[in-house]
Amino acid sequence: MRIHSKPSPLLVILLGVLILPPAVAEAQIGVELVIGDLDQPVRLVSPPDDDRLFVVEQDGLIKVFSRTGDPLGVFLDATALTGASGERGLLGLAFAPDYGQSGRFYINYTNNGGNTRIVRYEVSADPDAADPASAEIILAVTQPSDNHNGGHLEFGPDGMLYIGLGDGGGGGDPEERAQDPLTLLGKMLRLDVSTPTGYAVPPDNPFVGSAPLDEIWHFGLRNPWTFAFDTGTGDLYIADVGETRVEEVNVQPAGLGGLNWGWDITEGSLCHEPASGCDFTGLTLPIFEYRHSGPAPSGCSISGGQVYRGAGNPGLNGHFFFADFCSDLIWSVVWDGGDGVSAAQNWSATLQPDGGWGNLASIGRDAAGELYAVDRSRGEIYHLRLDASTAAGEPAAPIALLAGNTPNPFNPRTTIAYRAVRDGARVTLGIFDLAGHRVRTLVDEVQAAGDRTVVWDGNDDNGLAAPAGVYLYTLQQDGTRQSRRMTLVR
C-alpha cells in the first residue's frame, strides 16, 4: 500500500461558523491505495459489523476483500445477467441489517434487456461466496431508455430497503415520469423485505391508499445515483445528477417521507419546465448545489457520497463528503438543519493520488464508518485518510453563501445574511412567491467582497404589504444561485 498526503492548511470561517480546528504542523491527511486491478468498480459496501470490503464491478462481479485489501475471492458472479454498457450494468449492493444471521443481501442491476431488477440472494456455507441458486427477483421495473437508471439501494435505520430509480432517461424527462404518481421511475422507493419472499409495503409509507403507488417514498428525482443515511442522525442525503446546469445535494430529515425534489419542474433551485416562472409550491430545495461551469465547485455528474461518522476524527462527524465523476472534485458540506449548509470544504487537492483521479464513481463506507473513493477508470479503491486528530481540508473556494433569515417565521420584518464573494461582481438578492413571481428586489448592485445583511420589511416593490405565506429568497452572483425559504405571518 502507499499513502499520498499533503500538509493541511488552516480552515476557513464561513459566515462566522468555524468548520474545524486549525491543523497542527505534523497533521497530515491523504489517500491510501487499498484495492487495485479492478474492472470498472462502482460501489464499495460492507455488511454491518463486518471488517470485509465488498466491491461492485459494473460488468457483473462482486468481489470481497479484507479490510487491508487482501483478495478473498469472487462473492457473486452476475455477468450472465448483466453487462457494463454506459449507465447500465450491476449498479448496487446492500446487505440486510441482520446479515450476520439471515445471510440476505440485495443487488440492483439492469438485465440484458436493459430493465431494472432488484434481486435477493443469500450467502452460501462459505462466508466469502454467495449462493447463486438463492436468487429471487423481488422487483422488476421496465426502463424506457438506456440511461438514468439510478442504481443504488441501501437499508435505512428503520430496517426498510430504500431504492433510487432515475426518470427513465431520454433527456429532460420527456414523459414527465418523475412527477407521475403512477410510475416508479424518478422516485425513491421504500420496501419491507423482511418477509420470507417478495416484499411488503410499509404501512407508514406516505402514499399508502392514495393515488401515488404505495412503494413511493419521494417524488421528483432525475437520477439519484447515490444516497446515504447519516448513521448518527438517520437523515437521508440524496445526490441527484443534474441535466445541463446543476448538480444537487438533497437532505431528508430522519423519517420524513413524501417529499417532492422538483425534477423536472426544477433543476436544483432553477426553473427547468417552464424555463422561468415555475411554481415552487410543495417542492423541497436542495441544501447545496453546484454548476456545470463557473467557479469551483463545478462538474457534470455528482457521484454522491457519505456522511462521515468514523472514529478517527470526531471533528469531521456530520460532514457529507461527495465527488464528481467529471471534474473529480471532493468536497464536504455540513447541513445546517434548514435549507442550506453551514460550511463547505474543498478537499480536492488534499485527497488525491499521484497522477490525479480518473473518474470517481462513488464514495463508499465500511462498517467502521471510514470512507473510500471508488475510481472507476483507474480500477482502484482508496481509503480517504481523515484520521489525523486535527486534519483539515484545503480552504474552500469562494462560493455564494446565503444564511437562514432571522427570525423565521417573522412579522413584519426579517434579516438575511449573505456573502459577496468577489470584488466588483454584481449581486442580486430577491424575494419570490412560490409561483416564481418576483415580490421584492432587496439587492441589485456591484459590491465589494464581504459579509452583509439586508432587511426585508414584508412589503413588495410597490410598497404594499405582501400576504402571509411561504416565500423564496434567492441570491445570485458570479454565475451561482442559491435559494432558501422563509415564512411571513400576518
N, C-alpha and C positions, 0 to 999 in steps of 0.2 A: 504494500500500500504506500501511497505517497500523499503528503499533506502540502497544500499550497495555501499560503496565508500572507496577509498584508497587515501592517500595523493599523489599529483602529483609531481614527481621529475623534475629536470631540463631537458630541451630538449637538444638534441644533435645538432651539426652543421655538415651537410653533404656537403662535397665539398665546404665549405665556405658559404653555404646558411642556414640562421637561419630559422627554421621552425616556431617556436612560441616563444613568450617571456617566461622567466622562471616563474615558479609558485610561488605565494606568499604563505606564510606559511599556511594561513587559506583556500586557494582554494582547493576544492575537487571536484572530479567527481565520477561517478559511474553509476549503473543501478537501475532503478526503475520498479518494477513489476506493470504493468498496467492491463493486462488481463491474467487470468488463466483458468484452466479447459477446455482447447480446445482439439480437436481431430485432430492431425496431421496438424497444421497450416503451410501454406507455403508462404503466402503473407499478407502484410498489406498495404492498399491503402486508400487514402482519395480523395473525389471529390474536384475540385477547390473551394477555398473559403468556405470550409465546415469543421466544427470542428469535425465531426464524424470520427471514425476509422472503416474501413471495413476489416474483416479478412477472408481470403480464407482458408477453410479446404479441404484437398486433397480428402476426401471422397465425396465431393459434396455440402457442405453447405457454404454459405457466411453469416457471422454474423455481425451485426452492433452494435457499442458501442459508448458511449460518449467519449470525449477526455480523461476523467478521468477514463475510463474503465467500466462505468456502462452499463450493457447489455440493448440493445434496441430491441432485437429480431432477428429472422432469416430473413435476407433480401431476400435470394433466396435459394430454395431447389432444387438442381440438382442431387440428389442422384439416381433418376431413370435413369439418362442419363449416369452416370459415376460411377467410384468407385476407391478407392486408391489401387493400386497394383504396387509395385516397383516404376517406374518413371511415371506411368500412373495415371490419375485422373483429378480433377479440378485443373488447374495449373496457371491460370492467370485471372486478372481483370483489366479493365481500364475504367475510366469514361470520357465521351466526354468533351471537353473543355467548351461546352455550357450546361453542365449537368443541371445547375440550371434552364435553360429554356426548353431544349429538354427532359430531363429525360432519355437520352440514355446512356447505358453502354454496355460493351462487355466482354465476358468471353472466355477463351481458355481452352478446355478440350479434353481428349481422350474419345471417346464414348465406349459403351460396346463391340464394335468390335476392340477397340484399335486405332482408327483413329482420327486424329485431327479435331476438329470443332471449328470455330470461330463464335460466335453467338451474335447477338444484342438483347438487351432487353430494356424495358422502365420501369421506376418506376411507381408504382400504385398511387392512390389517397393518400395512406398512405406513407409518405416520408421514412419510415423505412421498406418498403416492396416493392419488385419488382412485376411487373405484369407478371406471367409466361406465359400467353397467348400471350404476345407480342413477343415471341421468333422468331427470323429469322436467319437461318443459312446463313452467308454471304460468308464463305469459308470452303471447305471440302478438306482435304489432307489425302491421304492414307498413313498409316505408315507401313513399311515392317517388323518392329521388335517392341519389347516392350520397347525399351529404346531410349534415345537421341531424345526426343520429343520437346525439348525446353520448351515452355510453357508460356513465358512472353509476354505481349503486353503492349504498352504504347503510349500515344499521344505525338508527338513532339511539339516544339514551333511553327511549321508551321501548326498545326492543323491536320496533317496526322496521321494515325494509323500505328505504326511500330509493326511488329510481328516477333519473333525469332523462327526459326524452326531448330531443330537438323538434323543430317545427316541421320536419319532413323535407326541408330543402327547397330548392328551386329559385332562391333569391327573392328577398322581400316578402316571404310568406304569401305567395300569390293566392292561396286558397284560404287565407285567414285562419289557419289551424290553431295558432297559439291562443286566439281569443274564442275559439269554437268550443263550447262546453260538451259537445258530443263526440269529440275525438281525444285520444290520449296524447297526441302529438303536441309539442310545445308546452308540456306540463311537467310538474313534479308529482310523482305518484307515491302513495304510502300504503303498504300492504302488510298484513299479518301473515307471516309464512311459518308460524309455529305449528300450523295444522299438519296432520300426518301426510296429507297430499294436497297439492294445489295451494291455494291461499284463501284467506278470508279478508273482507273489507273491515277495517277497524270501525266500530260504531261511532267513534268520535271524529271520523273524517268530516271535513266541513260541509260536504255536499251530499251526504247520505240522504236518500229520499227525495232529492230535488233534481232539477233538470240536468246539471252537470253530472258526468259519470262519477260513480261513487269512489273510484280509486284515486281521483284527483285530489291533490293536496294544495298545489299552487297553479296559477294560470300565467300566461304571458311571457314564456321563455323562448328564446331563439335557439340556443344550442348550449345547454348547461353542461359543458364538458367535464367540469369537476365541481363538486361541492363537498363541504366538510362540516362536521359538528365540532364546536368548541367543547372539549371534554370537561372543561371547568364550569361552564355555564349552561350547556345544552343549546346555545344559539346556533343557528344554521347559516353558514356562509356559502353563497352560490356565485360562482364565476361564470357569467353568461357571455359567450363570444358574440361580438357585435357584427353588424352588417358592413358598413363602409366608413363609419366615423368614430364609433365609441365602443370601448371595452368596459365592462362594468362589474363591480362587486356589490352583491345584494346581501343583506342580512335579515334573517327572520328571527325575531326573539323566540326563545325557547317555547315550544308547544303551540305557536300561533299559526294555524293553517288558514287557507282560503285567501291568500294574498294574490294580487294581480301585479306582475312585474312590468307590464306595459307593452311588450312587443306584440304586434307591430304598429300599435298606435304611437309608441315612442321607441327610440333607440337611446338607452340611457335617459338623460334628462332632456334630450332633444326630441322635437316632434318628427315623426317619420311618415305617418299616414293619417292625416294630411301633413304636408311638409311644414305647415305653420298653423297656428291657431287650434292645435289639438286639445282635446278635453282630458285633463288630468284627474278628473273625478274618479275616485276609487282605485287609483294607481299608486303603487309604492315605488318611490325613487331609490336608485342605488345610493349606497353610502359613500362610494368612491367610483370615479370613472376616469379613464384616460383616453386620449385621442389617437388616431392613426397617423397624425403628423403634428409637428409643432414641438414645444418644449418638452423635456423629459418629465414624466414618463410618457413614452409613445410606443406604439406597436401595432399589431394587426390581429392578434388572437390570444386572448388571455388563457393561460394554461391552468389557471386555478391554483389552489394551494391548501395550506393547513394553518390552523391556529396553534401556535407553539405553546405547549404545556410540559416541556421536558424538565428534568430535574437539574440539568447542567447550568441553567441560567434563569432563575426565577424572575429576574428583572425584565425578561422578554415575554413572560407569560401574558397571553392576550393579544400578542401581535399576530395578525394574519399575514403570512408570507405567501406571495404569489409570483408567477413568472409569466413571460410572454413567449410564444412559440417563434415569433418572427424576429423580435429585437433582442431576445434573451436577457431582458431586464429581470432583476429580482428585487422586489420591494416588499415592505411590510407596512400595514396600516393598523391603527388602533381605533376600533369603533367607539364613538362617544356615547352610545346608548340612544341616540336620536336619529337624525337624518344624515349624519356625516361622520367624520373622523377627527379625533383629537390630535393625531400625529400621522405623518407619512415619512418613511425612511427608505433611502436608496442604498441597497446592498450590492448593486450590480458590479462595482469594481472590486469589492472586497471578497465576495463569494464567487470566484471564477477560477476554473482550472487553467493550466498552461495551455495557450493556444485558443482560449475562449470556449464558449459553449457552441454546440452545433445547433440543435433545436430542442428546447426544453419542453417536453410533453406534459409534465406534471410535477408536482411536489408530493412525495409520499410521506407516510408517518409510520414508525414502528410502534410496538406495543409499549415502549417506554416513553413515547411522546417525542422522540427525536425525529428530525426532518431530513429528507433525502431528495436531491434533484435528479430527475429522470431525463437523460439526454437521449432522445430517440435516434438522431442521426449518427451520433458517436457510439451508440450502443453501450452506454456506461451509466452507472449509478454512483452518485457522490453523496456522502454524508455532509450536511451543512454543519460545520463545526461552530456552534454558537455557545459552547460551554465555558469559554473564558469568563471568569467571575464578573468582570465589568465590561464585557465585549460591547462594542458599538459599531454601527454601520457608518458608511460614508454620509456626510451631511446631505440631506435631501436637496435635490434641485428645486428651485423656487416653483411652487405651484400655487394657483389661486386658492386661497383659504377663506372659507366662509363659515363663521361660527353660528351657533344657535342663538336666536334672538332672545332677549330677556326684557321683561318677563314674557312668558308664553304659557297659557293664553294671556291676552292683555286687553285692557281698555283704560284709557283711549290710545296710549302710545307705547311703543316698544323700541329697544335699542338693538341695532345689528352691528356686530364687529366683523371686519374683513381685513384682508391684507392685499395691498397693491404690490406686485412682485417685481416690477421693473420701472426704473425712472423713465418718464416720457411715454408710457403706454396709456392708451385710452381705457378708462374703467367705466363700466356701466353697471348699475345696480337698480333693478326694477321690481315692482310688486305686480303680480299677475293673479287673476282669478283662476279657478280650476278649469275653465273653458279656454284658457290660454290668452285671454284679453288683458292688455296692459291696463293696470289701475293707476299706478303712480310711478314716476321716474324719480328716484332718490339721488342718483349719481350718474352723470354723463359728462366726463371731462378727462383730460390728460392729467395724471397725477404722478408725483414722485413716489418711489418705493417706500413702503412703511405700513404700519398697522393703524387702522382708523375705525371710527364708529360713526353711524348715522342713525337718526331717529325717524321713525315713521309715526305720524300723528293720527293715523287711521282715516285720513282724507284722501280722495282721489286727486288727479291732476287738475280738476276744476274746483277744488276746494270743498267738495261735497263729502259728507260722511259716507264711507264705504259700509255696506251692510255687514252684519255679523256673518262669520263663516271662516272657512279654511282658505288660505292664500299661499302662493308660492313666492318666495323672493329669490331672485336669480342674479348672480354675479358673473360678468363676462369681461375677460381681459386676455390679451396675448393668445387668442385663439382657444382659450379654455372657457368652460361654462360650468357653474355649479349652482344647484338649487336646493332649497330647504322649504319646509312647510311651517306656517305659523297660523294661529287661531285667534281671530278677533271676536270678542264677545261684546254685546251691547246691553 
